[in-house]
Amino acid sequence: MSEKIFNVRKNVIEGLGEELIGMLGLSDGDEVKAVKNGNAVVLRKSGKVCFVCGGSDKVTEIGNGRFMCKKCLAAVKKAAKI
C-alpha cells in the first residue's frame, strides 16, 4: 500500500472538483492523504482525525498512530460497558 499527502488550495486538490472536496468536508489548507489499496484509492483527511467518523474535534491517540474523537470513544466504551 502506498500513500501520498496533498494540500487543499482554493478548493482544488490537484484536479479534484469542488463537489468532492465538499463531500470530504475539506477546506483550504487541509491535508489529504491518498492511499492506494489494491485497485482503489482512498482519500482521507490527514493528521489527527478520528479513524471512526473522520472528525478532528477533541481527538485522542489510541495507539498505532490512530486517533479517536471523544464522541466515538464514549460510544465504544458504552458498547463495551467499560
Residue pairs with C-beta under 8 A, 6 or more apart in sequence:
1 35
1 36
1 37
2 35
2 36
3 33
3 34
3 35
3 36
4 33
4 34
5 31
5 32
5 33
5 34
5 46
6 13
6 14
6 31
6 32
6 34
7 13
7 29
7 30
7 31
7 32
8 21
8 26
8 27
8 28
8 29
8 30
8 31
8 32
9 28
10 28
11 18
11 21
11 27
11 28
12 18
12 21
13 20
13 21
13 26
13 32
13 43
24 32
24 43
24 45
25 45
25 54
26 32
26 45
30 45
30 46
31 45
31 46
31 47
32 43
32 44
32 45
32 46
33 43
33 44
33 45
33 46
34 41
34 42
34 43
35 41
35 42
35 43
35 44
44 54
45 54
45 56
47 56
48 56
48 59
48 61
48 67
49 55
49 56
49 59
49 67
50 56
50 59
50 67
50 68
50 69
50 72
51 66
51 67
51 68
52 68
52 69
52 72
52 76
53 69
53 71
53 72
55 69
55 71
55 72
56 69
57 69
57 70
58 69
58 70
58 71
59 67
59 68
59 69
59 70
60 67
60 68
60 69
60 70
60 73
61 67
62 68
62 73
68 76
